[in-house]
């Protein structure tokens, strides 16, 4: 081509930045003896009964397309799940779509509601895909920064200050990735007052709903007056240890679902048939496994938070998900410098906080979805590293006590 390929590539695609998380995964994969605290993935294998259901469906020949919105039987189970677990009722025929992970559900939501130039408020630190997905849909992501002073929770006052005449929606993620902050029902009610006042929509990423530790999870759609203006996003990846299955779902008023289903029909067709059978089994017969995994994560969370604070890295206690977001400012390093040098010097992979937005600078994200032995060894290595930077640990013992409660 006379002038190369550049002129054929869209401006939006050119401006997209590669995922900041992948850089450290790729570097870690090229090294030996690395302990990764960077992966946002359960360390549990998908429970056997779920895998068995998918295998059986293959043996029985369920290899065709399903309805675009997904198997009605699965949508009925999702409807029952949302109503019984979180107090929000959706019609399985007209208000639910089974998607290729929660990520596709978020993409559908933004494509359905955004016109060119519409603004979406993104509470930061935020998962790396939110802002790019807004941009791809033609919107403008507007960061609303939070801080550890308030446990990385956004307030109604912060939201109101960020609203302009172009604001159309806000994306909420609770429990949050990367901070683990979790909004209570009272806090969501305050936020809802502002959202209703300014006639906004909410895209609510609730993928970590099953991983709430200290109090019951509250869906924003359950708040008075919010059901009709919420697009609820959830899935099977985190709570059910089904990341590689790529199964999610969305639930919303019929008017939104009709539009999102059209986009889904043209871009995806449907989620894989046999995997949907596994999801049906997950919702029917796996709550004891989910509870066991949640209790294990809670123990690990307590240990990691306690130990990081003893090491000298200030860390708030997250209310959910499986991440901690400690400050590394005491080391004098930037987030990226800390992550790179820790990986090279001690072979521990973490994610630098700045990839989750400007307010994430000075922090790192560590996943505690790893075995206790891996966490103990990783924290020893982190302690050695921060001490080499002049940070004095509160507790110098070789093995920190594991908190059980």
VOGU-3710 file (C-alpha; in Angstrom, 3 decimals, decimal comma):
1> xxxxxxxxxx> 0,000/0,000/0,000  1,311/3,393/-0,999  1,049/5,056/2,414  0,870/2,007/4,679  -2,084/0,824/6,723  -2,459/3,784/9,073  -4,981/5,690/6,970  -7,308/2,675/6,925  -7,492/2,312/10,705  -10,169/4,239/12,572
11> xxxxxxxxxx> -9,215/7,138/14,820  -11,028/5,525/17,744  -9,089/2,275/17,351  -5,779/4,109/17,050  -6,385/6,001/20,265  -7,213/2,904/22,314  -4,389/1,969/24,667  -3,440/-1,685/25,203  -4,502/-3,146/28,545  -2,018/-2,134/31,212
21> xxxxxxxxxx> -2,672/-5,431/32,990  -1,485/-7,602/30,085  1,999/-6,074/30,057  2,843/-7,563/33,430  1,168/-10,900/32,694  3,261/-11,252/29,535  6,489/-10,318/31,319  5,770/-12,674/34,215  5,019/-15,522/31,788  8,559/-15,261/30,423
31> xxxxxxxxxx> 10,154/-15,748/33,866  10,567/-18,743/36,182  9,450/-18,975/39,845  7,050/-16,037/39,560  4,163/-15,763/42,016  1,362/-13,893/40,315  -0,958/-11,715/42,370  -2,066/-9,965/39,216  -4,660/-12,281/37,763  -8,286/-11,380/38,461
41> xxxxxxxxxx> -9,332/-15,000/38,431  -10,411/-17,535/41,077  -7,767/-20,139/41,879  -10,553/-22,704/42,237  -11,411/-25,061/39,405  -15,020/-24,837/38,244  -17,032/-27,193/40,509  -17,335/-30,682/39,048  -21,131/-30,770/38,844  -21,030/-27,728/36,521
51> xxxxxxxxxx> -18,372/-29,279/34,298  -20,258/-32,568/34,272  -23,458/-30,837/33,119  -21,623/-29,250/30,184  -19,973/-32,564/29,256  -23,323/-34,367/29,393  -24,896/-31,739/27,151  -22,194/-32,396/24,552  -22,749/-36,136/24,775  -26,447/-35,523/24,234
61> xxxxxxxxxx> -25,731/-33,461/21,118  -26,515/-29,942/22,318  -24,222/-28,274/19,795  -26,658/-26,032/17,915  -27,440/-22,345/18,234  -29,800/-21,331/21,003  -32,248/-18,451/21,015  -30,327/-15,185/20,672  -31,108/-14,235/24,256  -29,993/-17,646/25,526
71> xxxxxxxxxx> -31,757/-20,804/26,613  -35,105/-19,931/28,171  -34,392/-22,484/30,909  -31,208/-20,590/31,833  -32,939/-17,218/31,711  -35,598/-18,594/34,044  -32,890/-19,683/36,475  -31,232/-16,262/36,237  -34,579/-14,604/36,927  -35,102/-16,766/40,007
81> xxxxxxxxxx> -31,501/-16,163/41,134  -31,768/-12,372/40,924  -35,112/-12,333/42,688  -34,250/-14,753/45,485  -30,696/-13,547/46,120  -30,909/-9,816/45,513  -34,584/-8,869/45,536  -34,856/-7,727/41,908  -37,425/-9,363/39,621  -36,935/-9,648/35,860
91> xxxxxxxxxx> -39,072/-11,373/33,234  -36,941/-14,189/31,755  -38,524/-13,768/28,318  -38,228/-10,009/27,792  -35,711/-8,667/30,289  -32,663/-10,959/30,327  -29,906/-11,725/27,790  -27,180/-14,347/28,236  -23,887/-12,875/27,023  -20,277/-13,793/26,326
101> xxxxxxxxxx> -19,075/-12,782/29,767  -19,984/-9,638/31,660  -17,651/-7,666/29,365  -19,895/-8,197/26,364  -22,897/-7,209/28,454  -21,240/-3,881/29,323  -20,352/-3,360/25,664  -23,975/-3,976/24,657  -25,212/-1,536/27,284  -23,007/1,310/26,080
111> xxxxxxxxxx> -23,731/0,671/22,405  -27,447/0,689/23,134  -27,641/3,915/25,132  -24,873/6,210/23,861  -24,922/8,723/21,058  -21,814/10,549/19,870  -20,513/12,822/22,612  -22,656/11,487/25,470  -20,774/11,418/28,758  -20,547/8,458/31,118
121> xxxxxxxxxx> -19,237/8,914/34,649  -16,677/6,243/35,541  -15,893/5,836/39,228  -12,112/5,430/39,533  -9,983/3,512/40,241  -11,882/1,407/37,710  -11,515/-1,778/35,723  -9,444/-1,106/32,616  -12,133/-1,879/30,019  -14,807/0,597/31,125
131> xxxxxxxxxx> -13,480/3,809/29,577  -12,413/2,165/26,286  -15,852/0,570/25,873  -17,489/3,977/26,351  -15,168/5,436/23,704  -15,820/2,601/21,241  -19,558/3,305/21,573  -18,965/6,985/20,731  -19,233/8,344/24,252  -16,843/10,268/26,467
141> xxxxxxxxxx> -15,735/8,623/29,736  -15,501/11,102/32,620  -13,463/10,000/35,629  -14,809/10,505/39,149  -11,848/9,873/41,442  -12,170/8,257/44,857  -9,591/7,994/47,636  -8,689/5,770/50,611  -9,947/8,512/52,942  -13,447/7,232/52,175
151> xxxxxxxxxx> -12,489/3,610/51,541  -12,420/4,332/47,786  -16,194/4,823/47,833  -17,808/7,415/45,606  -20,199/9,865/47,234  -23,360/11,480/45,937  -21,634/14,890/46,224  -18,784/13,770/43,958  -21,220/12,471/41,388  -23,286/15,662/41,393
161> xxxxxxxxxx> -20,186/17,810/40,827  -19,199/15,727/37,795  -22,583/15,897/36,049  -22,929/18,131/32,995  -25,670/18,655/30,407  -23,989/15,878/28,369  -24,014/13,280/31,141  -26,207/10,324/30,246  -25,144/7,540/32,567  -22,879/6,432/35,369
171> xxxxxxxxxx> -21,112/3,099/35,643  -21,027/1,648/39,144  -19,026/-1,424/40,126  -19,676/-2,732/43,618  -17,800/-4,647/44,919  -15,174/-2,764/42,991  -12,279/-3,938/40,863  -9,518/-2,993/41,776  -10,180/-1,611/45,271  -12,731/-4,057/46,652
181> xxxxxxxxxx> -14,815/-1,171/48,006  -18,466/-2,090/48,447  -21,384/0,337/48,574  -24,000/-0,287/51,240  -27,715/0,033/50,556  -27,753/3,326/52,468  -24,893/4,695/50,355  -26,561/3,541/47,140  -29,779/5,223/48,238  -27,976/8,569/48,586
191> xxxxxxxxxx> -26,375/8,135/45,174  -29,743/7,177/43,689  -31,201/10,512/44,808  -28,714/12,351/42,590  -29,164/9,954/39,690  -32,943/10,392/39,737  -32,649/14,160/40,174  -30,585/14,420/36,964  -32,503/11,690/35,098  -29,442/9,489/34,502
201> xxxxxxxxxx> -29,057/5,816/33,709  -26,887/3,361/35,638  -24,832/0,538/34,201  -24,257/-1,565/37,307  -21,425/-4,113/37,141  -22,326/-6,638/39,835  -19,978/-9,445/38,769  -18,524/-9,664/42,315  -21,913/-9,733/44,069  -21,304/-13,242/45,427
211> xxxxxxxxxx> -17,987/-12,119/46,900  -19,278/-9,653/49,503  -17,839/-10,385/52,933  -18,947/-8,096/55,715  -22,589/-7,423/54,895  -25,237/-8,493/52,413  -24,765/-7,298/48,844  -27,175/-4,596/47,673  -28,075/-4,159/44,010  -28,702/-0,592/42,885
221> xxxxxxxxxx> -31,740/-1,883/40,965  -33,354/-2,754/44,310  -33,336/0,914/45,398  -36,689/2,690/45,044  -36,996/4,377/41,657  -33,823/2,776/40,229  -35,146/-0,411/38,640  -36,421/1,407/35,569  -33,125/3,237/34,978  -30,631/0,414/35,679
231> xxxxxxxxxx> -28,909/-2,010/33,312  -27,718/-4,772/35,632  -24,590/-6,697/34,631  -23,560/-9,992/36,209  -22,157/-13,395/35,308  -20,617/-16,659/36,377  -16,884/-15,918/36,172  -16,021/-14,781/39,681  -18,512/-16,182/42,165  -18,857/-19,564/40,438
241> xxxxxxxxxx> -15,179/-19,897/39,345  -16,132/-20,012/35,651  -13,840/-17,391/34,094  -12,850/-19,389/31,015  -16,469/-20,247/30,245  -17,129/-16,616/29,247  -20,746/-16,546/30,371  -22,445/-13,454/31,676  -25,870/-11,901/31,582  -27,670/-8,592/31,689
251> xxxxxxxxxx> -31,069/-7,675/33,054  -32,928/-4,454/32,356  -36,294/-2,938/31,448  -37,764/-4,440/28,285  -37,171/-1,279/26,251  -33,407/-1,477/26,820  -33,241/-5,235/26,303  -35,003/-5,014/22,922  -32,283/-2,694/21,637  -29,393/-4,637/23,171
261> xxxxxxxxxx> -30,769/-7,884/21,758  -30,646/-6,451/18,220  -26,966/-5,598/18,648  -26,329/-9,003/20,225  -27,998/-10,755/17,271  -25,690/-9,113/14,760  -22,430/-9,255/16,701  -22,589/-12,537/18,612  -25,694/-14,599/17,745  -25,753/-16,429/21,091
271> xxxxxxxxxx> -23,618/-17,823/23,892  -22,330/-21,410/23,395  -25,133/-23,923/23,846  -23,311/-26,543/25,934  -21,879/-23,957/28,325  -25,330/-22,627/29,091  -26,237/-26,074/30,419  -23,321/-25,753/32,825  -24,639/-22,376/33,958  -28,076/-23,862/34,657
281> xxxxxxxxxx> -26,445/-26,409/36,941  -24,386/-23,656/38,603  -27,499/-21,738/39,579  -29,418/-24,802/40,730  -26,926/-26,787/42,748  -23,709/-24,925/43,575  -24,438/-22,480/46,411  -22,589/-24,614/48,966  -19,483/-24,407/46,763  -19,895/-20,648/46,352
291> xxxxxxxxxx> -20,177/-20,229/50,124  -17,051/-22,311/50,684  -15,064/-20,253/48,175  -16,320/-16,997/49,703  -15,231/-18,080/53,189  -11,792/-19,002/51,867  -11,403/-15,610/50,174  -12,484/-13,864/53,380  -9,739/-15,614/55,374  -7,151/-14,748/52,738
301> xxxxxxxxxx> -8,325/-11,143/52,613  -7,904/-10,781/56,376  -4,413/-12,269/56,255  -3,224/-10,173/53,313  -4,592/-6,868/54,655  -3,105/-7,474/58,100  0,260/-8,471/56,661  0,555/-5,596/54,188  -0,116/-3,103/56,981  2,493/-4,809/59,152
311> xxxxxxxxxx> 4,979/-4,646/56,281  4,459/-0,882/56,083  2,166/-0,633/53,044  -1,065/1,085/54,116  -4,015/-1,007/53,006  -7,725/-0,519/53,657  -9,924/-3,570/54,185  -11,991/-4,264/51,052  -15,611/-5,240/51,513  -15,706/-7,579/48,542
321> xxxxxxxxxx> -14,121/-9,027/45,370  -10,669/-10,625/45,772  -8,292/-7,681/45,500  -6,418/-5,407/47,864  -5,192/-1,982/46,793  -2,319/-0,993/49,100  -0,450/2,295/48,935  3,202/2,006/47,873  3,972/5,720/48,337  6,259/4,952/51,283
331> xxxxxxxxxx> 8,737/3,372/48,874  9,168/6,544/46,830  8,445/4,610/43,638  5,733/5,156/41,079  3,211/2,367/40,668  4,829/1,165/37,462  8,344/1,318/38,903  7,231/-0,652/41,945  5,537/-3,346/39,855  8,453/-3,689/37,434
341> xxxxxxxxxx> 11,178/-3,746/40,086  9,239/-6,107/42,350  8,814/-8,516/39,447  12,470/-8,382/38,447  13,950/-8,380/41,949  11,567/-10,690/43,824  9,534/-12,368/41,069  6,141/-11,289/42,351  3,671/-9,977/39,777  1,218/-7,246/40,786
351> xxxxxxxxxx> -0,650/-4,637/38,740  0,364/-0,958/38,972  -2,489/1,200/40,179  -2,234/3,846/37,463  -3,691/1,466/34,845  -7,021/1,811/36,693  -7,056/5,596/36,288  -5,024/8,565/37,498  -6,324/8,218/41,045  -4,744/4,753/41,154
361> xxxxxxxxxx> -1,222/6,144/40,992  0,659/5,378/44,193  -1,100/2,029/44,646  -0,873/-1,525/43,363  -3,552/-4,150/42,888  -2,873/-7,546/44,420  -5,246/-10,456/43,936  -5,578/-12,809/46,876  -7,185/-15,477/44,685  -4,078/-17,592/45,224
371> xxxxxxxxxx> -3,261/-20,379/47,664  -2,328/-19,442/51,225  1,170/-20,846/50,725  1,631/-18,664/47,638  0,330/-15,611/49,483  2,676/-16,215/52,415  5,696/-16,558/50,136  4,683/-13,575/48,015  4,315/-11,359/51,088  7,745/-12,413/52,367
381> xxxxxxxxxx> 9,188/-11,343/49,031  7,257/-8,077/49,086  8,536/-7,382/52,601  12,135/-7,932/51,446  11,555/-5,598/48,540  10,004/-2,749/50,524  12,712/-3,055/53,189  15,307/-2,677/50,430  13,577/0,651/49,706  13,934/1,783/53,312
391> xxxxxxxxxx> 10,427/0,923/54,518  10,543/-0,570/58,010  8,051/-3,318/58,780  5,975/-3,095/61,917  6,440/-6,835/62,444  9,712/-8,461/61,421  8,687/-12,047/62,179  9,268/-14,564/59,409  5,631/-15,681/59,318  2,800/-13,320/60,088
401> xxxxx> -0,197/-14,703/61,938  -3,116/-15,719/59,747  -6,336/-14,091/60,911  -9,162/-16,619/60,819  -12,130/-14,345/61,357
//
